[in-house]
Amino acid sequence: MVPERIGYIVWVNDLKAARNLEKYGTLHYVSRRMHYAVVYLNADRAEETAKHMRRLSYVRKIERSHRTDLKTDYGSKLPEDAPLELPDSEALSG
């Protein structure tokens, strides 16, 4: 079974030191230009781990990702039996 994960955006001062965040969770992405890293942590220990990361000298700020809060069920707005109406090619060209 896959454990539930929570994403955190960790703003850092030093990009080389940001590689050490792998000790705390899965390091998904590091932005060189914006100086942040995306880290995924197990949900059961996420808050505790985030507190430990805040104490690191190269960490400026930690923000929780709200991706898990977003609705991802995109229901169909059209009934399945309804035919799609496409515009005439003459109307587009003329």
N, C-alpha and C positions, 0 to 999 in steps of 0.2 A: 504494500500500500504506500502511496506517495504522501509524504507529510505536507501539511499546508504551509505555504511560504508567504512571507511578507517582504515587500521591497522597501529599501531605504535608500535615500539619496544622501550621500556623505560628501559634504564640501570640504576639500582638503587644501593645505598650503603647499605640500610637497608631493609631487606625482610619483616619485620613486618610492616614497614611504607608503603611498596608497596601495601598493602591491601587498603590503602586510595585512590588508583587510581580508585576505583570503583565509586567515586563521579564524575569523569570526563567522564566515558564511560563504556563499557562492558569489564571487566577484564577477558580475555580469558585464559591466562596461566601465571604462575610464575615459573621460573627456579631457584631452590635453589642453584644449583651448579654454574651456570653462572651469577647469579644475574641480571636477566632481566625479564621484564613482557611484555606480548602482550596485548595491549588495542585497542579495536575497538571504533572509534568515528564517529559521524554523519558527513557526508562529508561537509555539509553546514557550520558547525562551527568548523571544525577540526583544521585549522591553529590557530585560536584564542585560542582554548582549549590547543593546544600543547604549546603555549607561556606561558599560566598559569602554565602548568606542569613543564616547564623548570625552573621556579622560585622556585620550591620546593627544600628544602635543601637536601633531600635524592636522588634526581634525578641527575645522572651524565651526561647522554646524551640521546637524543631522535632521533630515525631514523624512516623514513617513510617506510612502507612495500610496495614492488613493486608487490605484488600479483595481484592487480587489473590491472596492466599493462601487465601481461602475457597473451598470447593467450591460450584460453582454448577450442577452437573448434578444435577437432582432427578429421579431415575428414578421411574417409577410403581410403587407398592407393590402395587397391585391388578392382577391379570391383565386384559387388555383384554376377554376374553370374559365375565368375571364380572359379573352384574347387580348394580346397587347396591340395597341393601335400605334402604328408608326406613321410619321408624316410622309406625304407623297414626295417622291424624288423630284417631280416637276415643281412643286412649291418651293423646294430648297434651292433648285438651280435658277429659278426665274425671278 
